[in-house]
């Protein structure tokens, strides 16, 4: 715990902020599991088109989770250790993944999830703006990557729809 760093947080309870960041951490862990499960099930055209993006998505989500975990610790908090609680803490209602994936349909689901989490990152950025510069910069950095992923997913969904 960084005592001087915590003292820089103004108007927000560091423990509440750490809890919000842990929820994002849990979301990133769910995203890692989903991307790995998708990669494991890919067949046909989807295997050719989605294998590398699924692996990149998992790696990026792992990096985001690590950065969030570090900030949670700096704020004196602890990340959720029980993986069975990740979806609950992340407030993910449905994790949609067919048993076998041979088309590009999972892109639509991934796009919706990416758009939801972009909104949640944006809300937390608004909340910490002017109150915690360190967390704001961390979240803006991650959000930038999320927006780039959304753009790629939108392109993939559009390409998949035009191929039909």
Backbone bond lengths (Angstrom), bond angles and torsions (degrees), N, CA, C in turn:
res aa  C-N    CA-C-N  psi(-1)  N-CA   C-N-CA  omega(-1)  CA-C   N-CA-C  phi
1 X - - - 1.445 - - 1.522 107.53 -
2 X 1.328 116.12 130.28 1.453 121.82 178.69 1.514 110.56 -95.73
3 X 1.342 115.93 100.83 1.462 120.91 -175.74 1.521 111.77 -57.76
4 X 1.337 117.45 -49.91 1.462 120.37 -179.84 1.527 110.64 -64.45
5 X 1.320 116.14 -38.01 1.463 119.96 178.67 1.518 112.27 -65.14
6 X 1.309 117.19 -38.90 1.468 121.01 178.45 1.530 110.00 -66.24
7 X 1.332 116.27 -34.95 1.462 119.76 -179.77 1.531 112.25 -66.99
8 X 1.309 117.16 -16.89 1.462 120.82 177.15 1.531 112.30 -77.79
9 X 1.320 116.84 -16.03 1.463 121.60 179.06 1.528 107.41 -78.33
10 X 1.336 115.73 123.17 1.462 121.32 -174.85 1.529 110.53 -121.24
11 X 1.313 115.83 126.98 1.454 120.52 172.78 1.521 115.51 79.19
12 X 1.311 117.30 3.40 1.463 122.09 177.31 1.522 107.37 -132.23
13 X 1.308 116.30 136.03 1.460 120.40 176.29 1.530 108.91 -70.22
14 X 1.337 118.19 119.35 1.468 120.05 -179.44 1.526 113.38 -55.85
15 X 1.331 117.56 -33.65 1.471 120.09 179.10 1.527 110.77 -67.13
16 X 1.336 117.28 -40.79 1.474 120.42 177.04 1.525 110.65 -65.55
17 X 1.320 116.47 -40.53 1.455 120.65 178.60 1.526 110.54 -64.07
18 X 1.332 116.27 -43.16 1.469 120.32 177.37 1.522 110.28 -60.08
19 X 1.338 117.50 -38.30 1.459 121.06 178.29 1.529 110.83 -65.29
20 X 1.327 117.62 -42.60 1.469 120.81 177.32 1.527 110.99 -62.85
21 X 1.314 116.62 -40.81 1.463 120.32 178.53 1.525 111.00 -67.44
22 X 1.334 116.40 -35.33 1.464 119.57 176.59 1.522 110.80 -64.43
23 X 1.311 117.42 -36.19 1.470 120.28 177.11 1.528 110.32 -62.57
24 X 1.332 117.28 -40.26 1.462 120.66 175.65 1.527 110.25 -67.24
25 X 1.322 116.76 -39.36 1.472 121.37 175.42 1.534 109.75 -56.78
26 X 1.327 116.30 -46.20 1.465 120.21 179.75 1.519 110.67 -63.05
27 X 1.330 117.31 -39.34 1.459 120.02 177.00 1.529 110.11 -59.58
28 X 1.310 116.82 -44.87 1.471 120.16 -179.34 1.528 110.54 -63.01
29 X 1.317 117.52 -35.00 1.467 120.72 177.24 1.528 110.70 -67.26
30 X 1.326 117.08 -38.85 1.464 120.56 176.08 1.530 109.17 -63.88
31 X 1.333 117.02 -41.12 1.468 121.19 179.36 1.526 111.27 -62.38
32 X 1.324 117.01 -39.01 1.470 120.79 177.22 1.525 109.64 -61.58
33 X 1.325 116.37 -49.64 1.471 120.39 -178.61 1.524 110.98 -61.64
34 X 1.332 117.35 -42.01 1.465 120.92 -179.84 1.528 110.73 -63.29
35 X 1.324 116.69 -46.74 1.470 120.03 -178.56 1.522 111.35 -63.90
36 X 1.325 117.25 -38.53 1.472 119.72 178.17 1.525 111.06 -69.06
37 X 1.328 116.97 -38.50 1.463 119.79 177.89 1.522 110.26 -66.85
38 X 1.314 116.98 -38.85 1.465 120.82 176.63 1.529 109.85 -61.53
39 X 1.310 116.70 -49.24 1.470 121.64 -179.99 1.528 110.70 -56.19
40 X 1.315 116.56 -38.39 1.456 122.42 -178.65 1.521 113.02 -67.64
41 X 1.329 117.40 -25.18 1.465 121.91 -173.89 1.525 114.25 -103.34
42 X 1.304 117.83 -5.89 1.461 120.86 -174.61 1.519 112.61 -62.65
43 X 1.336 115.27 138.20 1.460 121.90 175.54 1.525 108.48 -141.11
44 X 1.299 116.23 163.72 1.461 122.07 173.33 1.508 114.25 56.40
45 X 1.338 115.97 -138.69 1.457 122.55 -179.05 1.524 111.28 -58.99
46 X 1.318 116.36 -38.71 1.462 119.94 -179.48 1.523 111.38 -60.65
47 X 1.314 116.83 -36.76 1.468 119.53 179.23 1.523 110.21 -62.32
48 X 1.314 115.91 -42.46 1.459 120.50 -179.84 1.524 110.68 -67.51
49 X 1.319 116.54 -42.14 1.461 121.41 -173.13 1.536 114.00 -85.17
50 X 1.323 118.05 -30.73 1.461 119.97 -169.84 1.519 115.69 -111.78
51 X 1.317 117.39 -12.00 1.463 118.71 -174.81 1.536 112.17 -57.80
52 X 1.308 116.77 -54.15 1.465 119.74 -178.51 1.526 111.99 -66.34
53 X 1.337 119.41 -45.13 1.470 118.48 176.82 1.531 113.34 -59.48
54 X 1.329 117.99 -36.91 1.470 120.00 178.57 1.526 110.21 -64.21
55 X 1.300 116.87 -41.12 1.474 120.16 178.95 1.522 111.33 -68.23
56 X 1.326 116.44 -39.40 1.465 119.90 177.33 1.525 110.71 -65.01
57 X 1.331 116.59 -39.96 1.457 121.26 178.77 1.533 110.28 -61.29
58 X 1.314 116.76 -44.47 1.468 120.56 179.21 1.525 110.89 -63.03
59 X 1.320 117.17 -43.44 1.466 120.65 -179.62 1.531 110.97 -64.35
60 X 1.319 116.57 -42.16 1.462 120.34 179.59 1.524 110.91 -65.80
61 X 1.316 116.95 -42.47 1.471 120.42 178.29 1.530 110.54 -63.45
62 X 1.318 117.64 -36.86 1.470 120.55 176.20 1.522 111.25 -63.27
63 X 1.324 116.69 -41.82 1.476 119.99 178.36 1.533 110.45 -64.91
64 X 1.329 116.61 -42.02 1.465 119.48 178.19 1.524 110.06 -62.09
65 X 1.324 116.89 -44.68 1.463 120.92 -179.85 1.526 110.81 -60.29
66 X 1.317 117.16 -41.96 1.471 120.28 -179.65 1.531 110.94 -63.69
67 X 1.320 116.49 -41.14 1.466 120.18 179.69 1.526 111.17 -67.34
68 X 1.321 116.62 -40.93 1.455 120.53 177.07 1.523 111.11 -64.56
69 X 1.328 116.69 -42.44 1.463 121.09 179.22 1.527 111.13 -60.69
70 X 1.312 116.56 -40.82 1.461 120.21 179.03 1.531 110.77 -62.26
71 X 1.330 116.55 -41.60 1.470 119.75 -179.46 1.524 110.62 -69.54
72 X 1.321 117.31 -37.78 1.470 120.30 176.42 1.531 109.07 -57.61
73 X 1.320 116.96 -45.86 1.468 121.02 179.62 1.532 110.93 -63.21
74 X 1.325 117.21 -40.83 1.470 120.40 178.87 1.526 111.55 -61.44
75 X 1.318 115.67 -30.26 1.467 120.40 179.47 1.527 112.33 -86.24
76 X 1.329 116.59 3.13 1.459 120.84 177.66 1.510 113.80 87.40
77 X 1.327 117.37 11.00 1.456 121.27 -179.46 1.511 111.79 -100.29
78 X 1.314 115.08 -176.46 1.464 121.82 178.17 1.527 107.97 -137.11
79 X 1.315 115.71 140.90 1.458 120.37 178.38 1.529 110.20 -75.70
80 X 1.309 115.39 157.85 1.453 121.26 175.93 1.524 108.90 -64.50
81 X 1.310 116.02 125.69 1.463 120.80 -177.34 1.525 112.57 -95.48
82 X 1.308 116.79 -22.76 1.457 121.69 -175.61 1.528 109.78 -88.62
83 X 1.338 117.87 107.19 1.460 119.57 -177.60 1.526 114.08 -61.31
84 X 1.328 117.98 -21.59 1.458 119.09 178.94 1.531 111.59 -70.02
85 X 1.319 117.56 -12.98 1.468 121.97 179.65 1.523 113.16 -98.02
86 X 1.331 117.88 -4.36 1.468 120.26 -175.27 1.524 112.82 -57.45
87 X 1.309 118.77 -50.32 1.466 120.85 -176.89 1.529 111.13 -64.16
88 X 1.317 117.03 -41.05 1.467 121.18 178.39 1.533 110.32 -62.51
89 X 1.324 117.03 -50.56 1.475 120.89 -178.83 1.525 111.29 -65.01
90 X 1.319 116.56 -33.22 1.463 120.88 -179.80 1.521 111.72 -79.21
91 X 1.313 116.70 -9.49 1.458 123.60 -178.05 1.533 111.42 59.53
92 X 1.341 114.33 43.53 1.463 121.62 175.46 1.528 106.54 -97.94
93 X 1.332 115.73 116.85 1.459 120.28 -176.21 1.524 112.46 -78.61
94 X 1.324 116.37 -47.91 1.454 121.94 -174.04 1.519 109.13 -128.85
95 X 1.316 115.02 131.77 1.462 120.04 173.94 1.521 105.32 -111.33
96 X 1.326 115.39 103.92 1.458 122.38 -171.43 1.520 111.10 -96.65
97 X 1.320 115.24 117.77 1.457 120.18 177.60 1.526 108.43 -155.51
98 X 1.346 116.92 114.99 1.462 118.54 178.31 1.528 111.21 -63.96
99 X 1.333 116.15 159.25 1.462 120.40 178.45 1.519 111.86 -61.16
100 X 1.325 116.24 -38.65 1.460 121.12 -179.82 1.524 107.67 -132.69
101 X 1.308 116.32 132.30 1.454 120.50 -175.29 1.527 109.23 -116.38
102 X 1.339 115.87 110.47 1.461 120.26 -179.91 1.512 113.03 -119.15
103 X 1.336 117.47 -0.04 1.465 119.64 178.24 1.525 109.00 -130.44
104 X 1.307 116.58 -170.18 1.462 120.67 -175.29 1.528 112.88 -96.20
105 X 1.328 118.11 11.17 1.465 122.31 -177.95 1.533 113.95 -54.60
106 X 1.331 120.42 -36.14 1.466 118.91 -179.69 1.529 113.67 -60.00
107 X 1.334 117.30 -19.90 1.459 119.26 178.68 1.525 111.42 -62.28
108 X 1.334 116.70 -39.04 1.467 120.28 179.34 1.519 111.55 -62.00
109 X 1.320 116.51 -44.04 1.464 120.88 177.23 1.524 110.28 -62.79
110 X 1.334 116.60 -45.57 1.465 121.00 -179.83 1.526 110.73 -60.96
111 X 1.326 116.89 -39.31 1.464 120.93 179.54 1.522 111.21 -63.15
112 X 1.320 117.10 -45.99 1.468 120.57 179.20 1.528 110.21 -60.64
113 X 1.326 117.07 -44.16 1.459 120.40 179.91 1.533 111.30 -64.75
114 X 1.322 116.61 -39.72 1.466 120.63 179.24 1.528 110.06 -63.72
115 X 1.317 116.87 -40.73 1.462 120.43 179.66 1.528 111.22 -66.65
116 X 1.324 117.15 -37.23 1.464 120.21 177.19 1.520 111.19 -63.85
117 X 1.328 116.36 -45.71 1.464 118.65 -176.33 1.525 111.00 -72.35
118 X 1.318 117.52 -30.25 1.468 119.90 173.86 1.527 108.91 -59.07
119 X 1.317 116.77 -42.91 1.457 120.43 177.67 1.518 112.38 -61.47
120 X 1.319 116.73 -41.05 1.470 120.02 -179.57 1.520 111.66 -68.72
121 X 1.336 116.74 -40.43 1.469 118.97 175.26 1.523 109.69 -62.02
122 X 1.329 116.84 -43.34 1.462 120.84 179.57 1.521 112.42 -60.32
123 X 1.331 117.20 -41.91 1.463 121.25 178.72 1.525 111.16 -62.44
124 X 1.321 116.18 -42.84 1.459 118.76 -179.23 1.529 110.75 -69.82
125 X 1.317 117.69 -35.94 1.468 120.19 175.55 1.525 109.40 -60.11
126 X 1.325 116.92 -45.14 1.464 119.91 178.22 1.524 111.05 -58.82
127 X 1.315 115.99 -39.38 1.471 120.42 -178.19 1.525 112.65 -68.32
128 X 1.334 117.26 -37.07 1.473 119.25 -176.07 1.530 113.11 -91.38
129 X 1.335 116.81 -11.56 1.464 120.28 -178.95 1.531 109.89 -55.50
130 X 1.321 115.56 124.31 1.453 121.25 -179.76 1.517 114.07 81.33
131 X 1.331 117.52 -8.15 1.462 120.95 -178.71 1.521 112.53 -110.80
132 X 1.334 116.84 -28.86 1.464 120.66 -178.38 1.528 108.32 -153.22
133 X 1.320 114.62 93.92 1.467 120.36 -176.74 1.525 112.74 -63.79
134 X 1.320 117.19 -35.81 1.469 120.72 -177.95 1.529 110.02 -64.62
135 X 1.322 116.09 -49.64 1.461 119.80 179.51 1.519 110.97 -65.90
136 X 1.322 117.20 -39.16 1.464 119.76 179.09 1.527 110.61 -59.48
137 X 1.314 117.38 -45.69 1.475 119.97 179.99 1.523 111.35 -64.17
138 X 1.315 117.01 -40.57 1.466 120.75 177.39 1.522 110.11 -59.69
139 X 1.324 116.43 -49.24 1.459 120.52 -176.99 1.521 112.15 -66.34
140 X 1.327 117.29 -38.51 1.467 120.36 178.20 1.522 110.03 -64.06
141 X 1.319 117.15 -39.76 1.460 121.23 178.27 1.526 111.20 -62.11
142 X 1.320 116.43 -46.61 1.461 120.53 179.01 1.527 110.03 -66.40
143 X 1.333 116.60 -41.86 1.464 120.20 -180.00 1.527 111.32 -60.60
144 X 1.299 117.08 -37.25 1.464 120.64 177.63 1.530 110.70 -58.38
145 X 1.316 116.68 -44.08 1.466 120.99 177.71 1.526 110.78 -66.43
146 X 1.326 117.08 -37.57 1.466 121.16 179.23 1.535 110.77 -63.73
147 X 1.323 116.71 -41.67 1.466 120.56 179.71 1.532 110.01 -65.31
148 X 1.322 116.77 -38.86 1.472 119.90 176.87 1.525 110.40 -64.07
149 X 1.339 117.24 -40.28 1.464 120.48 176.86 1.521 111.22 -64.01
150 X 1.331 116.09 -41.28 1.465 119.35 178.49 1.530 110.08 -59.34
151 X 1.317 116.58 -43.23 1.460 120.95 179.43 1.533 110.92 -59.67
152 X 1.326 116.60 -44.54 1.471 120.73 178.47 1.527 111.23 -63.55
153 X 1.326 116.40 -41.90 1.465 119.98 179.28 1.526 111.08 -65.22
154 X 1.332 116.81 -42.35 1.465 119.47 177.79 1.526 110.82 -59.81
155 X 1.320 116.71 -41.84 1.469 120.48 177.84 1.519 110.71 -62.80
156 X 1.333 116.54 -42.32 1.461 120.50 179.10 1.513 112.77 -64.69
157 X 1.315 116.45 -41.55 1.471 121.14 178.34 1.530 109.28 -64.32
158 X 1.324 117.17 -44.76 1.463 120.59 179.58 1.533 110.73 -62.80
159 X 1.323 117.30 -41.63 1.476 120.96 178.90 1.526 110.03 -64.86
160 X 1.321 117.04 -40.56 1.451 121.00 178.36 1.515 112.66 -65.45
161 X 1.331 117.07 -36.77 1.462 120.28 178.52 1.530 111.88 -71.64
162 X 1.325 116.91 -34.82 1.458 119.16 -179.92 1.529 111.40 -74.95
163 X 1.328 116.52 -21.14 1.470 120.45 179.29 1.528 111.24 -77.81
164 X 1.342 116.14 -18.14 1.472 120.89 -177.42 1.485 111.85 -81.07
